[in-house]
Amino acid sequence: MGQAMITQSFAVRGLNTVAATSITSNVWAIFAIVMMSMGNAISIMVGQKLGADDIEGAKDVDRKLLCIDFLIHLVIGSLVIATSGVIPLLYNVTPEVRSLTSQLLVIAGAALPLHCLTHATYFTLRAGGRTIVTFLFDCVFTWAIPLPLAFVLAHYTNISPVWIYFVVQFADSVKLAIGIPLLKSGGWARNVIN
């Protein structure tokens, strides 16, 4: 519902914005498949180590997978940015929508490494049984930060939809600023089976 309301906030900026954000969301979903898969891999591999009571092994595997995930998404994000002028040509839309979509894809590509880190952090914490934190990351965060930002910026300012999209995409920096210290503390690494 939170994501739907964010989309509705963009809708007040007109049909061109609706079309551009819709195309960008679809393209982003294709490029984010690797991010979703890596999150599941992190959860499984780290959870396996935690279940075997190998706490240090779990932390080591997590660090390596986070690094690999980030590097992969730097490449994927760069690919999104590099193709941002071509992808909109695949759609039968006006030149204005193509231009706006191209700008949004650049932002989405730049934000992809950030999203992959927050996603990987979420799955790491979940593997350690930190369900309250993951609930806050997954549900509460959307309602507390990006949704109010999108609503206020779309309804009460005249800034461009591109800047609104930028702010909403990079709002995950707050989540990362909370998640990274939680990972570094190591408190998440516990055997939830025993």
C-alpha positions in Angstrom: 0.0 0.0 0.0 2.9 2.3 0.8 4.4 1.8 -2.7 1.0 2.4 -4.3 0.6 5.7 -2.4 4.1 6.8 -3.5 3.1 6.1 -7.0 -0.1 8.1 -6.5 2.0 11.0 -5.2 3.8 11.1 -8.6 0.4 10.9 -10.4 -0.5 14.4 -9.3 2.3 15.6 -11.6 0.5 14.5 -14.7 0.2 11.6 -17.2 3.7 12.0 -18.5 5.1 11.5 -15.0 2.8 8.5 -14.5 4.0 6.9 -17.7 7.7 7.6 -17.0 7.6 6.3 -13.5 5.7 3.2 -14.7 8.2 2.4 -17.4 11.1 3.0 -14.9 9.5 0.7 -12.3 9.2 -2.1 -14.9 12.7 -1.7 -16.1 14.0 -1.5 -12.6 12.2 -4.7 -11.6 14.0 -6.5 -14.4 17.5 -5.2 -13.4 16.7 -5.8 -9.7 16.2 -9.6 -10.2 19.9 -10.1 -9.3 19.4 -8.1 -6.1 16.4 -10.2 -5.0 18.4 -13.4 -5.7 21.4 -12.2 -3.9 19.3 -11.3 -0.8 17.9 -14.9 -0.8 21.4 -16.3 -1.2 22.7 -14.2 1.7 19.9 -15.3 3.9 20.5 -19.0 3.0 24.3 -19.0 3.2 24.5 -16.9 6.3 21.6 -18.8 8.0 23.4 -22.1 7.3 26.5 -20.9 9.0 24.5 -19.6 12.0 22.5 -22.8 12.2 25.9 -24.7 12.4 26.9 -22.4 15.3 29.7 -20.9 13.1 29.2 -17.3 14.1 32.5 -16.1 12.8 32.0 -18.0 9.6 28.6 -16.4 9.2 30.1 -12.9 9.6 32.8 -13.7 7.1 30.4 -15.1 4.5 28.2 -12.1 4.9 31.0 -9.6 4.4 32.1 -11.4 1.3 28.6 -11.6 -0.2 27.9 -8.0 0.6 31.0 -7.0 -1.2 30.2 -9.2 -4.2 26.6 -7.9 -4.2 27.7 -4.3 -4.2 30.3 -4.8 -7.0 27.7 -6.6 -9.2 25.2 -3.8 -8.7 27.7 -1.2 -9.5 28.0 -2.9 -12.9 24.3 -3.4 -13.3 23.6 0.2 -12.2 26.1 1.4 -14.8 24.4 -0.7 -17.4 21.0 0.9 -16.6 22.6 4.3 -16.8 24.4 3.5 -20.1 21.1 2.2 -21.7 18.9 4.9 -20.2 18.6 6.7 -23.5 17.8 3.5 -25.5 15.3 1.8 -23.2 12.6 4.4 -23.6 12.7 4.0 -27.3 11.2 0.6 -26.9 7.9 2.2 -25.7 5.3 4.0 -27.9 5.3 7.2 -25.9 5.7 10.9 -26.5 9.2 12.4 -26.6 8.5 14.1 -23.3 7.8 10.8 -21.6 11.0 9.3 -23.2 13.1 12.2 -21.9 11.6 11.9 -18.4 12.0 8.1 -18.4 15.6 8.5 -19.4 16.3 10.8 -16.5 14.6 8.6 -14.1 16.5 5.5 -15.3 19.8 7.4 -14.6 18.7 7.9 -11.1 17.4 4.3 -10.7 20.8 3.0 -12.0 22.7 5.3 -9.6 20.5 4.2 -6.7 20.7 0.4 -7.4 24.0 -0.2 -5.4 22.4 1.6 -2.5 19.2 -0.5 -2.7 21.3 -3.7 -3.0 23.1 -2.9 0.2 19.9 -2.2 2.1 18.3 -5.3 0.7 21.4 -7.4 1.6 21.4 -5.9 5.1 17.7 -6.7 5.5 18.3 -10.4 4.6 21.4 -10.6 6.8 19.5 -9.3 9.9 16.6 -11.7 9.1 19.0 -14.7 8.9 20.0 -13.8 12.4 16.4 -13.8 13.6 16.1 -10.0 14.0 12.5 -9.9 12.8 11.5 -6.7 14.6 14.3 -4.8 12.8 13.4 -6.3 9.5 9.7 -5.4 10.0 10.8 -1.8 10.7 13.0 -1.9 7.6 10.4 -3.5 5.4 7.1 -1.9 6.4 7.4 1.0 8.8 10.3 2.7 6.8 8.2 3.1 3.7 5.4 4.8 5.6 7.8 6.9 7.7 10.3 8.3 5.2 9.8 7.9 1.4 6.0 8.2 1.4 5.8 11.4 3.4 8.6 12.8 1.3 6.9 11.9 -2.0 3.6 13.2 -0.8 4.9 16.6 0.5 7.2 17.2 -2.5 4.6 16.2 -5.1 1.7 18.1 -3.5 3.3 21.1 -1.9 6.3 22.1 -4.0 7.0 22.9 -7.6 10.2 20.9 -7.9 10.6 18.6 -10.9 9.4 15.0 -10.8 13.0 14.1 -11.5 14.1 15.6 -8.2 11.2 14.0 -6.3 12.1 10.6 -7.7 15.8 11.3 -6.7 14.8 12.1 -3.1 12.5 9.0 -2.9 15.1 6.7 -4.4 17.9 7.9 -2.1 15.8 7.9 1.0 17.1 4.4 1.6 20.3 6.0 2.7 18.6 6.4 6.1 17.9 2.7 6.2 21.5 2.0 5.3 22.8 4.4 8.0 20.9 2.3 10.5 21.6 -1.1 9.0 25.4 -0.8 8.6 26.1 -0.2 12.3 23.8 -3.1 13.1 25.8 -5.3 10.9 29.1 -4.0 12.2 28.1 -4.6 15.8 27.7 -8.3 15.1 24.7 -8.6 17.4 22.7 -10.0 14.5 24.9 -13.1 14.3 23.2 -15.6 16.5 22.0 -19.2 16.2 18.2 -19.0 16.2 17.9 -22.8 16.3 19.2 -23.4 19.8 
